[in-house]
Amino acid sequence: LVESRYGFYRSHSSEGPMPPNSKAGPPSRYDAFLGTSSGNYEFFDDRHRDRHLAAATVTRYATRGSASHELKAGVEYERATFRVEWGFPGGVAYEDYNGAPDLAVFRDVSRRRGVQTRTSVFTQDTWQLGSRLTIEPGLRLGVYHGAVNADGVPAYDTSAISPRIGVAWDL
């Protein structure tokens, strides 16, 4: 038996000013005493996410008498990316108190990008010995990589080998 699959997920969420206002301004004003807002939206937040997964497996079945055997091997590849932009319209947010200027918070736009990849290779065996005993040994190798921002400098780069064993006995 040969199986393959591909799936993806994509999302975009955005919060912030609507025309005629924009990310460029005007700045927002909030009166802490009166609880009122004016000018522009307080901040903007723009988030993009993508995830792609491809996988393939090969399975071989065999029987001999009351014993059966199933050998499965496969590979999975996943790539996920994100992009986030956050800031104050006009680069500043003003806070007033009862109509009088009280505070100004200045902030540059924060931009972050990231990518994560995962590659997994596995093999799994299932032995059915008679009608009561099943043994399932296996092995999985995972390779993981992640980077943040456009420079591509790895945030992490690691791998793991995971042996697996399962035994079921039907009383």
C-alpha positions as CSV (number, residue, x, y, z in Angstrom):
1,L,0.0,0.0,0.0
2,V,1.4,3.4,-0.9
3,E,-0.1,6.6,0.6
4,S,0.7,10.2,0.1
5,R,-0.9,13.4,1.3
6,Y,-0.5,17.2,1.2
7,G,-2.2,19.8,3.3
8,F,-1.8,23.5,4.0
9,Y,-3.2,26.1,6.2
10,R,-3.1,29.9,5.6
11,S,-4.3,32.7,7.7
12,H,-4.2,36.4,7.8
13,S,-5.5,38.6,10.6
14,S,-5.3,42.4,10.7
15,E,-6.4,44.9,13.2
16,G,-5.9,48.7,12.9
17,P,-6.9,51.9,11.2
18,M,-9.4,52.2,8.4
19,P,-9.4,54.9,5.7
20,P,-9.1,57.8,5.8
21,N,-6.7,57.0,8.6
22,S,-3.7,54.8,8.0
23,K,-0.6,53.3,9.7
24,A,1.2,56.5,8.8
25,G,-1.2,58.5,11.0
26,P,-2.7,60.5,12.5
27,P,-1.7,59.2,16.0
28,S,-4.3,58.0,18.5
29,R,-5.4,59.9,21.6
30,Y,-6.9,58.3,24.7
31,D,-8.3,60.3,27.7
32,A,-7.7,58.1,30.8
33,F,-10.1,60.3,32.9
34,L,-12.9,60.5,30.4
35,G,-12.4,57.0,28.9
36,T,-12.7,58.4,25.4
37,S,-10.6,57.7,22.3
38,S,-10.1,60.0,19.3
39,G,-7.8,60.4,16.3
40,N,-6.9,57.0,15.0
41,Y,-7.0,53.3,16.0
42,E,-4.8,52.8,19.0
43,F,-2.4,50.4,17.3
44,F,-2.1,48.2,14.2
45,D,-1.4,44.5,14.1
46,D,-0.9,42.5,10.8
47,R,-0.2,38.7,11.0
48,H,0.3,36.2,8.2
49,R,0.8,32.4,8.8
50,D,1.4,29.6,6.3
51,R,1.9,25.9,7.0
52,H,2.5,23.2,4.4
53,L,2.8,19.4,5.1
54,A,3.7,16.6,2.7
55,A,3.9,13.0,3.7
56,A,4.3,9.6,2.1
57,T,4.1,6.1,3.5
58,V,4.7,2.6,2.2
59,T,3.1,-0.4,3.9
60,R,3.7,-4.1,3.3
61,Y,1.3,-6.8,4.7
62,A,2.1,-10.5,5.0
63,T,0.5,-13.5,6.7
64,R,1.7,-17.0,7.6
65,G,-0.6,-19.3,9.4
66,S,-2.1,-17.5,12.4
67,A,0.7,-14.9,12.4
68,S,0.6,-11.6,10.5
69,H,3.1,-9.0,9.8
70,E,2.8,-5.3,8.8
71,L,5.9,-3.2,7.9
72,K,5.4,0.6,7.4
73,A,7.9,3.2,6.5
74,G,7.4,6.9,5.7
75,V,8.6,10.4,5.5
76,E,7.0,13.8,6.4
77,Y,8.1,17.3,5.6
78,E,6.5,20.4,7.2
79,R,7.3,24.1,6.6
80,A,5.7,26.8,8.6
81,T,6.2,30.6,8.2
82,F,4.9,33.7,9.9
83,R,5.2,37.4,9.4
84,V,4.1,40.0,12.1
85,E,4.0,43.8,11.9
86,W,2.9,45.8,14.9
87,G,3.0,49.5,15.9
88,F,1.3,52.8,16.7
89,P,-0.2,54.8,13.8
90,G,2.3,57.7,13.2
91,G,4.8,56.0,15.6
92,V,3.2,57.5,18.7
93,A,0.2,57.1,21.0
94,Y,-1.0,60.0,23.2
95,E,-2.7,59.7,26.5
96,D,-4.5,62.7,28.0
97,Y,-6.0,63.2,31.4
98,N,-9.3,65.2,31.5
99,G,-8.5,66.9,28.2
100,A,-4.8,67.8,29.2
101,P,-1.8,66.1,27.5
102,D,-0.3,63.6,30.0
103,L,1.8,61.0,28.2
104,A,3.3,60.2,24.8
105,V,4.6,56.7,23.9
106,F,6.9,56.5,20.9
107,R,7.6,53.2,19.2
108,D,9.1,52.1,15.9
109,V,7.2,49.5,14.0
110,S,8.0,46.0,15.1
111,R,8.5,43.5,12.2
112,R,9.3,39.9,12.7
113,R,9.5,37.0,10.3
114,G,10.1,33.3,11.0
115,V,10.3,29.9,9.5
116,Q,10.3,26.4,10.9
117,T,10.9,23.2,9.1
118,R,10.5,19.6,10.3
119,T,11.6,16.5,8.4
120,S,10.7,13.1,9.9
121,V,11.5,9.6,8.7
122,F,10.0,6.6,10.4
123,T,9.6,2.8,10.3
124,Q,7.2,0.8,12.2
125,D,6.6,-3.0,12.4
126,T,3.6,-4.8,13.7
127,W,3.8,-8.5,14.4
128,Q,0.5,-10.3,15.3
129,L,1.6,-13.6,17.0
130,G,-1.5,-15.8,17.2
131,S,-4.8,-14.2,18.3
132,R,-3.5,-12.8,21.6
133,L,-0.1,-11.1,21.2
134,T,0.8,-8.0,19.2
135,I,4.3,-6.4,19.2
136,E,4.9,-3.0,17.6
137,P,8.6,-1.9,17.4
138,G,9.5,1.3,15.6
139,L,12.0,4.1,15.1
140,R,11.5,7.8,14.2
141,L,14.2,10.4,13.2
142,G,13.1,14.0,13.4
143,V,15.2,17.0,12.1
144,Y,14.0,20.4,13.2
145,H,15.1,23.9,12.1
146,G,13.8,27.3,13.0
147,A,14.9,30.9,12.2
148,V,13.6,34.3,13.1
149,N,13.7,37.5,11.0
150,A,15.0,37.9,7.5
151,D,18.7,37.2,8.3
152,G,17.9,33.5,8.6
153,V,20.1,33.0,11.6
154,P,18.9,29.7,13.2
155,A,17.0,30.1,16.5
156,Y,17.3,26.3,16.8
157,D,18.7,23.4,14.8
158,T,18.3,20.0,16.3
159,S,17.4,16.4,15.7
160,A,16.0,13.5,17.7
161,I,16.0,9.7,17.3
162,S,12.9,8.1,19.0
163,P,12.8,4.3,19.4
164,R,9.3,3.0,20.1
165,I,7.9,-0.3,21.4
166,G,4.4,-1.4,22.0
167,V,3.1,-4.8,23.3
168,A,-0.6,-5.8,23.5
169,W,-1.7,-9.0,25.1
170,D,-5.4,-9.9,24.8
171,L,-6.3,-11.8,28.0
